[in-house]
Amino acid sequence: MELGDSELLVQGVHIARSLPGNEHVARPSEDEMLALARSLGDADLIGWNLAIVAGRDALRGAAFSAAAYVRDGIEHVRRTGDVRSAPLLSISLVLAREAAGDTSDACRVHGCLVDAWDLLRSGLNDVQEEAYESALVRMEQALGAEVFAGLIEEGRHIPIAERMALAEQLADGLARRGAEEGAERARGTAPTLTKRQLEVLAEIGTGATNAQIATRLGMTPKTVMHHTGAIYRRLGVRGRADAVAAAYRLGLLERGEP
């Protein structure tokens, strides 16, 4: 193929599916476009599509898969030297780490971006910008304004030369965690919870509110909220009732145990 043929082929896929008589044929998904880019071996298309798929999963709250795509995207940037997709990858990493409950690391990565945030924000669509701003609000509420600001300032002072390695490390760690938790669920084995998480889980099993749990365990309601979110992620559930049911099924709680 000559230079540019890959881009023309991709455009052709979209055009062919929009021709009269082809209305029933779905437009290629982000995953299909990434697979096509990889099959063509086109570095530009691979880089952009990795960033697009990472962003899609980050917006969905699919932290582990988003992190895996971010990791692959950063590796691609490092290998090709093409940094054009780096801002979207970094934004996706912030969303992924925040969704996974890794609020402090998410703040540090945001700190790496904050000086150029106005420029970066101009490249986001309304949905992406709203999701990112909402994540920042949640992080500030969870950490408190002073800690939140301090972590961002810490990120701002990370040398530019070290930022890509940090992002790659954080993305890889989150992706590996997702793979390990997925393997645990596939084996039907109980996920590992910390002692404190087990204490919070036991209290959730009694029907206690976050405020009541905080009083009983001597922690703040925000800390309880963090533990609760971590428990949900480890158990692969979305709410208290599902968490308690999963805990009994996996033997993390026993009947009659508060």
N, C-alpha and C positions, 0 to 999 in steps of 0.2 A: 504493500500500500504506500502511496505517496503521502507526504505530509499534508494533513488536513482531511484525508479520506475518512478517518475515524469520526470526526465531528460531522461530516456529511452523512455518514451512515446512521449515526444516532438521530440526526434530524430527519432522515428518511423514515426511520421507525415511527416517529411521531406523525409525519405527514401521511404515511400509508394507512395508519390507523384512523386518520381523520377524513379519508376519502369517502364519497358517497358509497353506501353499501357496506362500509366497514364500521358503521356507528356502533354496532354491537360488540366490537372488539375493544377490550379495555385498554386504556393507555398504560404504557409500561410503568411498573411500580419502581420505587427508588431501589429496591433490591435487584430488580431486573436490569436497571440501568447500570448499577454497580457491577453486576455479573457480566454485562455486555462490555463495559469498559475494561474489565480484567481480561476478558477473552481476546479483546483487541490489543491489549498491552499498551494502551494509550495512557501515558503518565498524567497528562493534564486531566483527562476524564476520571481516572482512578482517584486522584487527589480530591477533586471537587465532589465526586459521588460519595467518597468516604465521609467527607464533612457533612454532606446532606443527610446521609443515613444516620450519622451520629446525632445530628441536630433533631431529626425526627424522633428517635428513640428517647433522647433527653427530654423533649417536650411531652412525651407520653409518660414520663416517669420511669421508663425502663432503664434504670441506672446502670445495671451490669452490662447489658448489650451496648448501650451508648458508650460506656467506658472502653469496651473492646474495640469499637470502631474508632474512638478517639486515639487509642493506643496505636492502631494500625495506621491511622492518618498521620500521626506524629512521626512514626517510623518512615512513612512515605515522604514526608517533608524532609526528614533528615537525609534520606537516601537521594532524593532528587534535587534538593536545595530550593525547591519551589515553595515559598512560604505563603502563597496567596490564600490557602485554606486554613492557615494557622489561627486567625482570629475566631472563625466559627468553631473550630475544634476546641479552642480554649473556653469559649462561651458554653459549649456543650458539656465540657468537663465540669464547669462550675455547677450547672444544673444537675448533672449526674451525681456529683459528690453531695450536693445538698439533698437530693432525693434519697440518697443512701444514708442520710443522717450524719455525714462527715462535714459538719458545718464549719469547723475551724479551717480545714483544708480548703473548702470552697471559698471562704473569705480570703485566704491567702492568694489563691489563684485569681480571684477578682481584683485583689490589690495589684497584681501584675498587669492588669488591664486598665486600671482606673484612670491613669493619666491620658489614655487615648480613648476613653469610653465614649465621648461625644461622637468621635469619628466612627468608632465601631458600631455604635447604636444606629447610626444613619444607614448601615447596611442590613439591618434587621427588618423583617416585616412586623406588622402590628402584633401578631400572635407571639412571635419570638420575643419582642420587646416586653410585652405584658408579662409573659412567663418569667423572664429574667428579673424584671423589677419586683414581681411578687416573691420570687425566691430571695432576693435581697431583703425584703421586708421580713420574711419569715426568719432569716438568719439573724437579723438585728433583734427581733423579738425573742428568739431563743437564747442568744448570747448576752443580750444587754448592750446598750449603745456604746458603752466604754470599751468593752472587750471586742465588739464588732469593729469599731474604728481602729483599735490597736492592731488587730489581725490584718486589716486592709493595709494599714501603714507598713506592717511587717512585709507584706507581699510587694508593696511598692519599692521596697529597698532590696529586694532580691536582685542580684546582678542579672542584666539581660542575658548574658551568656549562659546563665544557669537555669533560666526559666523553662526552656524546652525539656531539659533533663528532668526537672521537677514534675512538669506536666506528664511526661511519659511514665515516670515512676508512679504517680498517683493514679493515672488511668490503668496501668498494668495491675497495680495492687487491687483496684476495685474489680477489674475484669476477672482476676484470679479468684477473688472472693466469691464472685457470682458463680464461677465454674465449680468451686468447692461446695457451695450451698446447693447447687443443682444436683451434684453427685450425691450429696447426703439425702436429698429428697427422693432421688431415683432409687437409692438403696433402702429407703424407708427407715433410715436411722434418725435418731433424734438430733437436731442441730445443737451445737454447743452454745449454751448461754452462760453469761457471767453469774457469779453468786448474787450480785445486786439485781440483775435482770430476773433471776429466778424468784427473788423476794418480791419484786414488783409483780411478776406474773401470778404468784400465789395470792397477792392482794387483789389483783384484777379478778381472780377466780371467786373472790368473796362478793364481788359487785361494788367494791369501794370506788369512790371517785378519785380523780387525780389529787384533789386537795386532801382527802382523807388518807390516801397512800402517803402523801408527802409528810403529813403529821405523824403517821405511824412509823415511818422509816427514817424520819429526821432529815429530809431533803426538801428542796424547793419544788413547787408544782412544775416548773420548767424542766427540772432534771427528771422528774417522773415522766413528763411528755417525751423527753429524749429516749429514756429507757423503753417506754411503750412503743415508740416508733421503731426502735432497734429490734424489739421482740417481734413485732409484726413482720419486719423484713426477714428475720431469721426463720420464722415459721411459715413464711410465704402466704400470709393472710392479710386481710384489710380492716379488720375490726375486732373489738373485744370478744364478742361471742365466738367468732371463728378462732381466735387465739386460744381461748379456754378449751374449746372442743379439740383443737390440734394438740394442746398440751396434755390433755387426758389420753388422747389416742397414742401419743408418743411416749407416755410414761413420765412426762415432766411434772405432772401433778397427779396425785392419787385421790380417789373418791373419798370425801370426808375431810380432805386436807384444806385448810383455809388458804 
